[in-house]
Amino acid sequence: MAKLVVFGAGDIARLAHFYFSTDSEHEVVAFTVDAAYATGPDFQGLPLVPVEQLTTRFPPSEFRMFVALSYAKMNRVRAEKYAQAKALGYELVSYVSSRCSYLSQHRPGDNCFILEDNTVQPFVTIGDDVTLWSGNHIGHDSTIGDHCFISSHVVVSGHVEIGPACFIGVNATLRNSITIAERTLIGAGAVIMKSTAPGSVYPGPRSERISKTSDQLDL
Ligand SMILES: CC(C)(COP(=O)(O)OP(=O)(O)OC[C@H]1O[C@@H](n2cnc3c(N)ncnc32)[C@H](O)[C@@H]1OP(=O)(O)O)[C@@H](O)C(=O)NCCC(=O)NCCS
């Protein structure tokens, strides 16, 4: 069992604490944030240590780290803290839920967060610092680049190449054999049928309110 320091003190850090504590060989022993974000001495009943003091109190020779941040600024914040943790000498660990179907022979990179009900088919490659929130389908022979955030119930068909730092919203669909360029933002419910350009944005369809109320419809 490795002792683990989680970077972050928000929702994702709270969830990382839950998942690592209930479904991994790692024991979370502390949280860390930049000093400016340290709101108190503890979080979730564990020490909350300014990152500036981390190597003294929880040295990288004895503790590993997990960076538990969201997709803020198109994953740049998480990528920066990932690089900082490595520069400080920490080994970063990944979490893969015991309740997901991980069928690829390639293990994911470090600092990945792969939650329940994901299906990762054979011959899939997952880079470093990738989040797969719950319930996605990652089709065979697809590749997911470093620092991507894929939310829930996304269908990635076979032979799709996803570049670094992409965000893919809930219920999006990606057809087979396309390339999603780096930093592409795909909105909730979007259907992507062609390769994308770097930094492009694809919002999904939006429902418009109709004039009738729910009581006026004959349900
Ligand atoms: C695509 C997305 C990121 C847009 O973000 P947003 O906060 O809704 O952005 P806004 O409503 O401010 O829209 C931004 C611009 O895009 C335009 N736009 C948004 N959706 C559009 C659509 N479907 N068609 C055309 N234009 C659209 C807006 O009109 C706006 O243009 P403007 O600045 O000229 O007014 C958002 O809709 C989305 O899908 N987010 C992902 C949600 C999700 O999956 N969350 C799970 C997290 S785990």
PDBQT file of the ligand as one rigid body, heavy atoms in Angstrom, charges set to zero:
ROOT
HETATM    1  C1  LIG A 301     -20.225  23.916 -25.543  1.00  0.00    +0.000 C 
HETATM    2  C2  LIG A 301     -20.287  24.526 -24.161  1.00  0.00    +0.000 C 
HETATM    3  C3  LIG A 301     -18.940  24.351 -23.492  1.00  0.00    +0.000 C 
HETATM    4  C4  LIG A 301     -20.602  25.998 -24.307  1.00  0.00    +0.000 C 
HETATM    5  O1  LIG A 301     -20.465  26.565 -23.040  1.00  0.00    +0.000 OA
HETATM    6  P1  LIG A 301     -21.541  27.553 -22.461  1.00  0.00    +0.000 P 
HETATM    7  O2  LIG A 301     -21.198  27.914 -21.075  1.00  0.00    +0.000 OA
HETATM    8  O3  LIG A 301     -22.854  26.941 -22.689  1.00  0.00    +0.000 OA
HETATM    9  O4  LIG A 301     -21.263  28.783 -23.315  1.00  0.00    +0.000 OA
HETATM   10  P2  LIG A 301     -22.250  29.930 -23.707  1.00  0.00    +0.000 P 
HETATM   11  O5  LIG A 301     -23.677  29.569 -23.453  1.00  0.00    +0.000 OA
HETATM   12  O6  LIG A 301     -21.706  31.152 -23.082  1.00  0.00    +0.000 OA
HETATM   13  O7  LIG A 301     -22.033  29.956 -25.253  1.00  0.00    +0.000 OA
HETATM   14  C5  LIG A 301     -20.811  30.428 -25.795  1.00  0.00    +0.000 C 
HETATM   15  C6  LIG A 301     -21.068  30.874 -27.200  1.00  0.00    +0.000 C 
HETATM   16  O8  LIG A 301     -21.341  29.719 -28.007  1.00  0.00    +0.000 OA
HETATM   17  C7  LIG A 301     -22.618  29.838 -28.600  1.00  0.00    +0.000 C 
HETATM   18  N1  LIG A 301     -23.275  28.538 -28.607  1.00  0.00    +0.000 N 
HETATM   19  C8  LIG A 301     -23.382  27.699 -27.549  1.00  0.00    +0.000 A 
HETATM   20  N2  LIG A 301     -24.038  26.589 -27.952  1.00  0.00    +0.000 NA
HETATM   21  C9  LIG A 301     -24.317  26.760 -29.250  1.00  0.00    +0.000 A 
HETATM   22  C10 LIG A 301     -24.965  25.961 -30.219  1.00  0.00    +0.000 A 
HETATM   23  N3  LIG A 301     -25.460  24.769 -29.928  1.00  0.00    +0.000 N 
HETATM   24  N4  LIG A 301     -25.047  26.434 -31.457  1.00  0.00    +0.000 NA
HETATM   25  C11 LIG A 301     -24.549  27.629 -31.797  1.00  0.00    +0.000 A 
HETATM   26  N5  LIG A 301     -23.917  28.429 -30.915  1.00  0.00    +0.000 NA
HETATM   27  C12 LIG A 301     -23.808  27.991 -29.671  1.00  0.00    +0.000 A 
HETATM   28  C13 LIG A 301     -23.388  30.812 -27.730  1.00  0.00    +0.000 C 
HETATM   29  O9  LIG A 301     -24.398  31.483 -28.460  1.00  0.00    +0.000 OA
HETATM   30  C14 LIG A 301     -22.293  31.779 -27.295  1.00  0.00    +0.000 C 
HETATM   31  O10 LIG A 301     -22.032  32.730 -28.320  1.00  0.00    +0.000 OA
HETATM   32  P3  LIG A 301     -21.881  34.284 -27.938  1.00  0.00    +0.000 P 
HETATM   33  O11 LIG A 301     -20.713  34.376 -27.021  1.00  0.00    +0.000 OA
HETATM   34  O12 LIG A 301     -21.672  34.919 -29.249  1.00  0.00    +0.000 OA
HETATM   35  O13 LIG A 301     -23.166  34.650 -27.269  1.00  0.00    +0.000 OA
HETATM   36  C15 LIG A 301     -21.391  23.881 -23.271  1.00  0.00    +0.000 C 
HETATM   37  O14 LIG A 301     -22.635  24.039 -23.879  1.00  0.00    +0.000 OA
HETATM   38  C16 LIG A 301     -21.171  22.423 -23.009  1.00  0.00    +0.000 C 
HETATM   39  O15 LIG A 301     -21.602  21.532 -23.743  1.00  0.00    +0.000 OA
HETATM   40  N6  LIG A 301     -20.487  22.119 -21.875  1.00  0.00    +0.000 N 
HETATM   41  C17 LIG A 301     -20.217  20.786 -21.452  1.00  0.00    +0.000 C 
HETATM   42  C18 LIG A 301     -21.152  20.376 -20.335  1.00  0.00    +0.000 C 
HETATM   43  C19 LIG A 301     -20.757  19.038 -19.789  1.00  0.00    +0.000 C 
HETATM   44  O16 LIG A 301     -20.666  18.046 -20.486  1.00  0.00    +0.000 OA
HETATM   45  N7  LIG A 301     -20.463  18.988 -18.502  1.00  0.00    +0.000 N 
HETATM   46  C20 LIG A 301     -19.982  17.812 -17.858  1.00  0.00    +0.000 C 
HETATM   47  C21 LIG A 301     -18.804  18.153 -17.040  1.00  0.00    +0.000 C 
HETATM   48  S1  LIG A 301     -18.202  16.730 -16.167  1.00  0.00    +0.000 SA
ENDROOT
TORSDOF 0
